[in-house]
Amino acid sequence: MATASNLIQVMIDATRKAGRKLARDFGEVAELQVSKKGPADFVSAADTKAEQVLVEELSRLRPGYGFLAEERGAVEGTDKSHRWIIDPLDGTTNFLHAIPHYCISVALEREGELVAGVIHNPATNEIFWAEKGKGAFLNNEKRLRVAARRHLDESVLATGIPFLGKPGHGQFLKELHQITQRVAGVRRFGSAALDLAYVAAGRFDGFWERDLKPWDMAAGALMILEAGGRVTTADGEPYRSDSTTILAANPDIHPLVLERLRAA
């Protein structure tokens, strides 16, 4: 059994509270799916409400910390050395279509360095968490380790596909062409944060995507490092909290995927 620190427990409690609200809203969305009007406005409201819950809970338990959040952007706190990076609903399109693959992602930065991360999927009640130097875990039961596969032809990778209004369609197709010929499979599940948690858990062997935001990646990047993986940008540069691309995998698979991305 893994025992979460006070800090991690604060983060888990906040994501659980926001998660209960999202789970109720998800039930409503499933009903709205059949209506002609469509649930888009409802989901936008669910997103905003979940962020409000997270901000209120985290501010109550750790007063003065700043925020970088999807809906409200950067909010400076009185404590300049700490900042929460939060995504209240990653996988919005899945949520919108009543697909139960979405999550809440919360990371904490101290002096610009990621020190803690929690990713919670209310649909499965899985909580992935990591603390710098202390490892990564699933719920309070299982220590996370990246997969041990060493060859691309036995690996399953995950990615994100640029959608309407996003750049990089041509580049993505070139990368996909380079990779799909050499791997056992490529998956596109629609939640970058949850995909990264799955890499940390060894479910995926690697993940790459471009045009992401800090809140999509922060918690998952720390989790993978704590699970023994390697994280860079999709171009092989050092990953930072303001990076816009990511490539994460176990240490054997990472250079093989990077080689294919460079070939594209």
PyMOL commands that set and color helices and strands:
alter all, ss='L'
color gray80, all
select helices_A, chain A and resi 6-32+40-61+92-96+152-154+169-180+192-200+214-226+253-263
alter helices_A, ss='H'
color red, helices_A
select strands_A, chain A and resi 65-69+73-75+79-90+103-110+113-121+126-131+135-138+142-143+156-159+185-187+206-209+230-232+246-249
alter strands_A, ss='S'
color yellow, strands_A
deselect
rebuild
show_as cartoon
